[in-house]
Amino acid sequence: MNPYRNNSLSLAYGYSKKNALIEALSGSVGNVILKQYQYGLVISKRPDRSKVKLSAPQKKANTKFKKAVAYAQSVLKDPALQKIYKKKLKKGQSVYHAALSDYIKTNKTPI
């Protein structure tokens, strides 16, 4: 159940049912984050992660994911690679996500 169901749109925290204008909104503006869910738009403040200390395995995982994203983006820029990935897509999967998954699966390093 949505905790914001009966609240109106608020810039600090809030929820708004979908309409033509609201459906086009997502992303962030300054310290405000706009998220689209099935039940509508949720507006929240950006979390403060300044005091979060990552462990060594978390840092390795982040590095691996950054490399996977770079690889997936390079696939999108290369028509030949895109063609290869389009042939092996699962239903509902994008070329980007197939390449991302492929990189993560083929570059298995203990984290």
Contact map, one row per residue, 1 for C-alpha under 8 A:
111000000000000000000000000000000000000000000000000000000000000000000000000000000000000000000000000000000000000
111110000000000000000000000000000000001000000000000000000000000000000000000000000000000000000000000000000000000
111110000000000000000000000000000000000000000000000000000000000000000000000000000000000000000000000000000000000
011111100000011000000000000000000000000000000000000000000000000000000000000000000000000000000000000000000000000
011111100000001100000000000000000000000000000000000000000000000000000000000000000000000000000000000000000000000
000111110000000000000000000000000000000000000000000000000000000000000000000000000000000000000000000000000000000
000111111000011100000000000000000000000000000000000000000000000000000000000000000000000000000000000000000000000
000001111100011100000000000000000000000000000000000000000000000000000000000000000000000000000000000000000000000
000000111110111100000000000000000000000000100000000000000000000000000000000000000000000000000000000000000000000
000000011111111000000000000000000000000000100000000000000000000000000000000000000000000000000000000000000000000
000000001111110000000000000000010000000000110000000000000000000000000000000000000000000000000000000000000000000
000000000111110000000000000000010000000000111000000000000000000000000000000000000000000000000000000000000000000
000000001111111000000000000000000000000001111000000000000000000000000000000000000000000000000000000000000000000
000100111111111100000000000000000000000001110000000000000000000000000000000000000000000000000000000000000000000
000110111100111110000000000000000000000111100000000000000000000000000000000000000000000000000000000000000000000
000010111000011111000100000000000000000111000000000000000000000000000000000000000000000000000000000000000000000
000000000000001111100100000000000000001110000000000000000000000000000000000000000000000000000000000000000000000
000000000000000111110110000000000000001110000000000000000000000000000000000000000000000000000000000000000000000
000000000000000011111110000000000000000000000000000000000000000000000000000000000000000000000000000000000000000
000000000000000001111111000000000000000000000000000000000000000000000000000000000000000000000000000000000000000
000000000000000000111111100000000000000000000000000000000000000000000000000000000000000000000000000000000000000
000000000000000111111111100000000000000010000000000000000000000000000000000000000000000000000000000000000000000
000000000000000001111111100000000001000110000000000000000000000000000000000000000000000000000000000000000000000
000000000000000000011111110000000000000000000000000000000000000000000000000000000000000000000000000000000000000
000000000000000000001111111000000111000010000000000000000000000000000000000000000000000000000000000000000000000
000000000000000000000001111100001111000000000000000000000000000000000000000000000000000000000000000000000000000
000000000000000000000000111110001110000000000000000000000000000000000000000000000000000000000000000000000000000
000000000000000000000000011111111100000000000000000000000000000000000000000000000000000000000000000000000000000
000000000000000000000000001111111000000000000000000000000000000000000000000000000000000000000000000000000000000
000000000000000000000000000111110000000000000000000000000000000000000000000000000000000000000000000000000000000
000000000000000000000000000111111000000000001100000000000000000000000000000000000000000000000000000000000000000
000000000011000000000000000111111100000000111100000000000000000000000000000000000000000000000000000000000000000
000000000000000000000000011110111110000000111100000000000000000000000000000000000000000000000000000000000000000
000000000000000000000000111100011111000011110000000000000000000000000000000000000000000000000000000000000000000
000000000000000000000000111000001111100011100000000000000000000000000000000000000000000000000000000000000000000
000000000000000000000010110000000111110111000000000000000000000000000000000000000000000000000000000000000000000
000000000000000000000000000000000011111111000000000000000000000000000000000000000000000000000000000000000000000
000000000000000000000000000000000001111100000000000000000000000000000000000000000000000000000000000000000000000
010000000000000011000000000000000000111110000000000000000000000000000000000000000000000000000000000000000000000
000000000000001111000010000000000001111111000000000000000000000000000000000000000000000000000000000000000000000
000000000000001111000110100000000111101111100000000000000000000000000000000000000000000000000000000000000000000
000000000000111100000000000000000111100111110000000000000000000000000000000000000000000000000000000000000000000
000000001111111000000000000000011110000011111000000000000000000000000000000000000000000000000000000000000000000
000000000011110000000000000000011100000001111100000000000000000000000000000000000000000000000000000000000000000
000000000001100000000000000000111000000000111110000000000000000000000000000000000000000000000000000000000000000
000000000000000000000000000000111000000000011111000000000000000000000000000000000000000000000000000000000000000
000000000000000000000000000000000000000000001111100000000000000000000000000000000000000000000000000000000000000
000000000000000000000000000000000000000000000111111000000000000000000000000000000000000000000000000000000000000
000000000000000000000000000000000000000000000011111100000000000000000000000000000000000000000000000000000000000
000000000000000000000000000000000000000000000001111100000000000000000000000000000000000000000000000000000000000
000000000000000000000000000000000000000000000001111110000000000000000000000000000000000000000000000000000000000
000000000000000000000000000000000000000000000000111111000000000000000000000000000000000000000000000000000000000
000000000000000000000000000000000000000000000000001111100000000000000000000000000000000000000000000000000000000
000000000000000000000000000000000000000000000000000111110110000000000000000000000000000000000000000000000000000
000000000000000000000000000000000000000000000000000011111110000000000000000000000000000000000000000000000000000
000000000000000000000000000000000000000000000000000001111111000000000000000000000000000000000000000000000000000
000000000000000000000000000000000000000000000000000000111111100000000000000000000000000000000000000000000000001
000000000000000000000000000000000000000000000000000001111111110000000000000000000000000000000000000000000000001
000000000000000000000000000000000000000000000000000001111111111000000000000000000000000000000000000000000000000
000000000000000000000000000000000000000000000000000000011111111100000000000000000000000000000000000000000000001
000000000000000000000000000000000000000000000000000000001111111110000000000000000000000000000000000000000000001
000000000000000000000000000000000000000000000000000000000111111111000000000000000000000000000000000000000000000
000000000000000000000000000000000000000000000000000000000011111111100000000000000000000000000000000000000000000
000000000000000000000000000000000000000000000000000000000001111111110000000000000000000000000000000000010000000
000000000000000000000000000000000000000000000000000000000000111111111000000000000000000000000000000000010000000
000000000000000000000000000000000000000000000000000000000000011111111100000000000000000000000000000000000000000
000000000000000000000000000000000000000000000000000000000000001111111110000000000000000000000000000000000000000
000000000000000000000000000000000000000000000000000000000000000111111111000000000000000000000000001110110000000
000000000000000000000000000000000000000000000000000000000000000011111111100000000000000000000000000100000000000
000000000000000000000000000000000000000000000000000000000000000001111111110000000000000000000000000000000000000
000000000000000000000000000000000000000000000000000000000000000000111111111000000000000000000000001100100000000
000000000000000000000000000000000000000000000000000000000000000000011111111100000000000000000001101100100000000
000000000000000000000000000000000000000000000000000000000000000000001111111110000000000000000001000000000000000
000000000000000000000000000000000000000000000000000000000000000000000111111111000000000000000000000000000000000
000000000000000000000000000000000000000000000000000000000000000000000011111111101100000000000001001000000000000
000000000000000000000000000000000000000000000000000000000000000000000001111111101100000000000011000000000000000
000000000000000000000000000000000000000000000000000000000000000000000000111111100100000000000000000000000000000
000000000000000000000000000000000000000000000000000000000000000000000000011111111100000000000000000000000000000
000000000000000000000000000000000000000000000000000000000000000000000000001111111110000000000000000000000000000
000000000000000000000000000000000000000000000000000000000000000000000000000001111111000000000000000000000000000
000000000000000000000000000000000000000000000000000000000000000000000000001101111111100000000000000000000000000
000000000000000000000000000000000000000000000000000000000000000000000000001111111111110000000010000000000000000
000000000000000000000000000000000000000000000000000000000000000000000000000000111111111000000000000000000000000
000000000000000000000000000000000000000000000000000000000000000000000000000000011111111100000000000000000000000
000000000000000000000000000000000000000000000000000000000000000000000000000000001111111110000010011000000000000
000000000000000000000000000000000000000000000000000000000000000000000000000000000111111110000010000000000000000
000000000000000000000000000000000000000000000000000000000000000000000000000000000011111110000000000000000000000
000000000000000000000000000000000000000000000000000000000000000000000000000000000001111111000000000000000000000
000000000000000000000000000000000000000000000000000000000000000000000000000000000000111111101110010000000000000
000000000000000000000000000000000000000000000000000000000000000000000000000000000000000111111000000000000000000
000000000000000000000000000000000000000000000000000000000000000000000000000000000000000011111000000000000000000
000000000000000000000000000000000000000000000000000000000000000000000000000000000000000001111100000000000000000
000000000000000000000000000000000000000000000000000000000000000000000000000000000000000011111110110000000000000
000000000000000000000000000000000000000000000000000000000000000000000000000000000000000010011111110000000000000
000000000000000000000000000000000000000000000000000000000000000000000000000100000100110010001111111000000000000
000000000000000000000000000000000000000000000000000000000000000000000001101100000000000000000111111100000000000
000000000000000000000000000000000000000000000000000000000000000000000001000000000000000000001111111110000000000
000000000000000000000000000000000000000000000000000000000000000000000000000000000000100010001111111111000000000
000000000000000000000000000000000000000000000000000000000000000000010011001000000000100000000011111111100000000
000000000000000000000000000000000000000000000000000000000000000000011011000000000000000000000001111111110000000
000000000000000000000000000000000000000000000000000000000000000000010000000000000000000000000000111111111000000
000000000000000000000000000000000000000000000000000000000000000000000000000000000000000000000000011111111100000
000000000000000000000000000000000000000000000000000000000000000000010011000000000000000000000000001111111110000
000000000000000000000000000000000000000000000000000000000000000110010000000000000000000000000000000111111111000
000000000000000000000000000000000000000000000000000000000000000000000000000000000000000000000000000011111111000
000000000000000000000000000000000000000000000000000000000000000000000000000000000000000000000000000001111111000
000000000000000000000000000000000000000000000000000000000000000000000000000000000000000000000000000000111111100
000000000000000000000000000000000000000000000000000000000000000000000000000000000000000000000000000000011111110
000000000000000000000000000000000000000000000000000000000000000000000000000000000000000000000000000000000011111
000000000000000000000000000000000000000000000000000000000000000000000000000000000000000000000000000000000001111
000000000000000000000000000000000000000000000000000000001101100000000000000000000000000000000000000000000000111
